[in-house]
Amino acid sequence: SYNEATVQSRVTDEMLRSLEHPVHIIMLSSGNNEYDVYFNESNTIEVLLNRYSAISEKISYEKTRFILQPFLSDIYTDELGKNAVSNDCLIIHCEETGRTRILVSEDYYYSTYDQTLGNYVVYEGTISQAIAYVSSDELPVIQFTAGHGEIGKANLSVMISNLEEANYSISFIDLSTEDPDPSYPLFILSPKHDFSENEVHKMEEFALNGGDFFITFDSAISDN
C-alpha cells in the first residue's frame, strides 16, 4: 500500500461487510492545497476508498472541486455540528438514515510514529468511524444524570466530543421526570446533592433490569 497508510484493519473490514445502508462519499478538493495530493488518483485517499468500495458494494464515492459545486454547503450539514463543507473535506452521507459527517483535512490526515514503521500517515480511523456512524440505524447511548450538581455538559466537552466521534449518542437524564434505559450505561459524575427516594428507586429498577453504572465521586481527604 502507499506508504503503508491505507491498510484496512480487520475491524474496518468487518464494518464494511456488515453495513446496513449505502454510504456515498464526496471528495471535495480545492485543487491548490497541500492536502489535494491525497485526493490524486494514485495516492492515499482514493486508494483507500477504492479498497472500501471493493469490499462493500454499499460504498460509493466521487471527486469534485468546491469551486464547481459551492451549493454543497447548503445541502450537507455535519450531524455533530463540528465542521462545515469546505475545501479539501470529505462529505460522508447516508440517504436512508439522513446522517452526514464532514471530515476536514485535520480529521482524516495526521502523522504519527511507530518504532517499526517510522513516521507514517493515518487515514483509516476517522473515515471508518464516520461511515459506521452515518449508516447505523441506531447508535449506542451514554446516559448522564443531571440536576444534582454533577459535572455538567460544559465541563464534559472533550469527553462528549470523543464519545460522539466514537459513534455514541449522548443523553442527559433528569431522574425526577425520566426513567433511564437499562440497555445503555448510566454515568453519575460526582453529584453534590442527594438523590430523592423516587430517583433511587428508579436506579434500583435500572440495575435490576441489567443496567450498568459508571460512578465517580469527589473525595475530601482529612488529616484527622
N, C-alpha and C positions, 0 to 999 in steps of 0.2 A: 504494500500500500504506500501511498505518497507520504513520506516522512513518518510512517507508522502512525499517522494521525487519524486515519479513517477506518481503523479496525473496529468492527462492532463487537460488543461484549455478548456473552450468552444471554444476559438479561434483555438486551435490546432485541436480539433475535426472537426470543420468546414473546416479547411485547408486540413486535411487528406481526408475528404469525397469529396472534390472538386478537388483533384489532377488531373492535365491534363495528366501526363505521369507517367509510372512506375519509381520508385526510388529504387536502390539497395544500401545497407549499408554494408560495411565490417568493422567488429570489429577486429582491428589488435592489438593483445596482445603481450607483451614481455614475460609474464609468470613468471616474477620475480620482478615486480614493485609494489609499494603500491597501484597504481591505478588498478592493474589487478583484485583485489577483486570485482570491479564494473562491470567486464565482466563475473563474475561467473553466472551460470545458475539461481541460487536462488536470485541473487542480482540485483541491480538497473538498469543498462543499458539494460540488456537483458529483464528484466521485462517491461521496458518502450517500447522497440522495439516490444516485443510480443503484447503489447496493441495497438501500432501503426498498426501493421500488421493485428490485429483482426478487426480494424476499417476500414482499406483500403486494398484491395487485391493488390493495386499497390505498397505497401511497402513490400520489402523482405530484408533479412539480412543473413549474415553468419559470423562465428567466425573463425579466423585463427591466426597464430603467424608469426610475421615478419621474424623470422629465417627460416621459412618454405617457405615463398614466398617473398624474398627480391626484386624480379623483379617488384613488385607492385609500387615501387618508380619510375620505368621507364615508367609505364603505366599511372599513375594518377598524375596530377598537379593541385594544388589549383587554382581555377578561379581568385581569388583575389590576388594571389601571397603571401599569408600570411604565410602558413605553408607547410612543406614538409612531405611526408609519413615517419612515424617514429613509434617507439614502442608506444603502448597504444593510438593510434589515431583511429578516425572514418573516413572512406572514404565514402562519400555520393555522389553517381553518378547517373546521368540520361542519358541513352543512346540516347534518342530522341533529347534532347537539346544539348548534348555534354558537359554539365557543370558538374564540380566536386567541392565539398568543402571538405577540410580536416580539421577536428577538433582535436586538441591535447587536452590532459587532462585538461590543464588550461582553455580551452574554454568550455568544457562540464561539468566540475566538479568544483563547487565552493560552499562555505558555506556562509550562511547569518543568520540573527537573526530576529525573529518575537516575539512580546510580548506574543502572544497566543501559537505559536508552539515552541518557544525557538530556539535553534540552529538547523538548518536543511540544507540539501544539495540540490542544484538546478541543474537539468539536462535538463529540457524540452526546455527552451527558445532557446538556440543556436542550438540545434538539429532540432527543428521545423522550425526555420528560414532557416537553411541550406537546409532542404527538400523543402521548398517553393521556395527557390532561384534556385536550380538546376532543378526543374520541371516546372518552368514557361516559357511559350513561349516568353513572352515579359515582361521586367522589367520596372517599372516606372523610369522616368529620372528626375534628378535635373540638370538644366542648369545654368552655371555660366558665366557671361560676363567676357571678358578678353581684355587687350590692353589699359586700361585707368588708370593704377596704382591701380587697385583693390587689395584687399587682395588675394594673389596668392596661388597657389597649395601647395607650400612649407609650408605656414603658416596655411593651412587648413587640414593638415594630420590627425589630430584627428577627426575632423568633417567628413571628407571624409570616414575615416575608419568606423565610426559609421553609416553613411548612407549606405555604402556598406554592412555592416553586417546586416542592416535592409532591405536589398534586393533592394536598389536603385542603378541605374546606373548613373554615373557622366559624364557630358559633359561640356566642356569649349567652349564658343561660341565667335567667332570674328564677331561682327555685321557688320564690314565693308565688309565682304565677305559671311556671312551666315545669314540665317533667323531663329529666334528662333521658336520652335514648340509650339503653344498655348495649346497643350494637356498637357504640363508639365510646372511647375513653373520656372520662371527666377530669379535667385539670382544676385543682383547687390550689391557687398560688398565694400562699402567705396571707390568709384572711386576718383582719384585725378585729372583727366583730363576730359575735356568736351567731350560729345558725339557729333559726327558730325550730320549735318542736316539729312543725309540719315539714320544714325543709330537711331535717334529719330523717324523718320518716321516708321522704322521697328518696334520699340517698340510700337508706336501708333497702328499699324496694329495688332500687337500681342495682345494688350489689347482689341481692337475692336472684335477680334476673340475669346475672352473669356479667354485669358492668364492671369495668376496670377503672381504678383511680390513679391519678398522679398528683401527689400532695406535697407541698413544700411549706415550711414554717420559718419565720424569723425567730431565732433564739437569742435571749438576753442572758449573757453569762455574768454571774455574780461572784465576787471574791469571797463571799460568806458561805 
